[in-house]
Amino acid sequence: MKHHLDISFKIKTFWTGVLIIILFGLLLFSLLTNYKEDYSLDIYHVLVYLTSSVAIFTLLYHSATLENRMEYQKKTFDLSKNKYSYDICAEWHNPLMQESIEKTRNLILSNKTLLDDESKVSDFVESITKGNLKDDRRHLILILNYFEHIAVMLKREHIDEKIIKSTFGTLFKSYYKALRFYIDYRQKEHSRSWQYFEETSKKWLKEEKME
């Protein structure tokens, strides 16, 4: 429907411009012929008028339709952006993610004492690196990487923040608060570890306090 309206608008604009050029030309040459004694109409004058008129009309036409095209492109981009945002949100509910979500939640709850104490977080790291929780570490990293991927897309404005925040706002904030000392510990080794997830979580936590 939108495409049909755009074509209809362009056709009407074109023929309106042609009509204006013809009418104005007739009026101009009529005035020159009637009120200027030494003026004689010839093909050269007609061609000059038509050429200049077409050039001016072309510029005006493109100016008039530029805003229309830009608005259409923006709406198309926004639709694609929103669809991509919902697709990313849907991944959280993918059955393949459920095991990692469950394992990570249980890992956080069962190690809350270590995770909430900055001086003990190294014990947590050792237990998931060398101890009996090595398999749980894989699920934890997967979840954090998933959040980091979302945060990177937000940073680059490839997805809509309003949609993402409504779905992941609480999750980002709760996971970050639970794992902030673990993230700090990892960043001492690799400074860029989950930095965008951290940045986004802090931003949303700050906005929460201001509400």
N, C-alpha and C positions, 0 to 999 in steps of 0.2 A: 504493500500500500504506500509506504514511504517512498519507494523507488518510483512508483507511478506518479506521485505528486511532484517529485523532483523533475521528472521528464516534462510533465504538463507545465510546470512553472517555467522551465527553460524555453519551451516552444512559444508560450505566451509572451515571454520577455523578448524573444527574437523577433517575432512578427510585430510587436509593439514598436521595437526599435526601428525596424524597416519602414514602418508606416510614418514614424516621426521624421526619419531622414527624407522620405519622399515629400511629405507635406511641407516641411521646413524648406526643402530645396525649391519646391514650386513657389512658395511665398517669397523666398529670397530673390529668385530669378525674375519673378513678376515685378517686384519692387524695383530692382535694378533696371529692368527693361522700360518701365513706365516713368521712372523719376530721374534716370541718368541718360541724357541725350546721346552721349558719345559711346554708350555701352552697347555691344553687340554680342549676343549669346552664341557660343560655338561649342563644339565637342570638347575642346581642351578645358574650358571652365567647368563643364559638367563632370568630366573625369576627375579634375582636381577636387571638386566639392565632394564627389562620391568617395574618393580615396581617403580624404581627411575625415569625412563623416564616419566611414566604416572603422577607421583607426580609433577615433574617439569613442564610438559606440562599443567597440571591442573592450577597451579599457574600462568603461563604465559597467559593461555587462559582467566582466570578471570580478570587478569590485563588489557588485551587487550580489553575486552568487558565492563569493569567497566565504562570507560568514555562514551562509547556508551549508556549504560543504564542510566547514570546520565543525559546526554543531553536529552534523550527521556523523562525522568521523569520531568526535568525542563520545557520542552516545554509543557507537559501535564498540569503541575501546572500553567504555565503562561496562558494557554488557559482557564482553570477553573477560574483563578483570573480575567481575562479580562471579561469573561461572567458574573461573579458575579458583577463586576463593572458596566457593562451596565444594568444589572437587577436593581441595586440600582438607577441608573440614571433614569430609566424608571418609577420608583415609583413617582418621582416628577411630572410626567405628568398624573398620575392616576386620574381619575375623582373624586375619593373620597378625594383627596388632594386639589382640586381646591378651595373649599369653605374656607378651612383654609388658603390657600395662599392669596386669595382675602381679607379675613377678616384681616389678619395680615398686609398686605400692607396698607390697609385703616387705620388701627389702628396706624401704624407708621406715616403715612402722617398727620393724623388729630391731632397727639400729638407730632409733631416734636419739637415744642417750649419747651415742658417739657423734652423730651428725649435728646435734645442737651444741656441742662443745668444741670450740675451735682447737683446743689443745689435744683433743682425742680423735680428731678426724683422720689423723695419720693411721690410727688403729683400724679405722673403717677401711681405708685405702688398702692396707695390708691384707685385711680379711677377704676383700673382693679380688685382690691381685694374686695372692699366694695361698689363701686359705680355702675353706670349703664353700665360699660364695662366688667362685670364679665364673660359674655359669650365669649367676644373677647379674654379674658385671656387664655381660654382653647385652642383656635386656635393658639395663640402666643406660648404657651408652647409646643404644638404639633410640630410646625415648628422648634423651637429651639432644641427639643429633636431629631428630625429627622436629623438635622445638626450635633448634637453631636454624634449620632449613626454612621454617615458617618466618622466623624473625628476619632472616636475610631477604626473603621475598617482600616483607613489609618495608624494610629499609630501602629497597630498590623500587618500591611502589608498584610492584607487579601484582599485588593483591590488595583487596580493600580492607583497611584497618578496622572499620566499623563492624564488618561481618566477622572478621577474625577475632576481634576483641570480645564480641558477644558470645562466641563459642569457646575461645581459649583463655579469656581474661582471667577467670578464676583459677584455671589449671596452671597457667604461667606463674601467677603470683604464689600459689600454694607450693608448687614444685620448686620454685626458686628459693622461697623461704626455708624449705626443708633441706635443700642441697647447696645453699649459698657457701658454706664453709668448705664443702667438697669441691665446688667450682673454683673457689679461691685457691685451694690447695693445688688443683690441676693447673691453674693459670700461672702458678709460680714456676712450673716446668715448661708449660706452653702458654704463652700470654694470650693467645687468641682463642683458647678453648671456650666455646659457647659464649663468646663475647656479645653477640647480637641478641641471644636469648636473655642474657643478663641485662643488657641495655634496655630491651623492651619491657622486661619484668619490672625493672626499677622505675621506668617511665609510668607504667600502669599503676604501680603501687603509689607513686607520687600523686597521680591524678585521683586515685581513690581517697587519699587524705584530703585533697582539695574539694572533694564533692560534698 
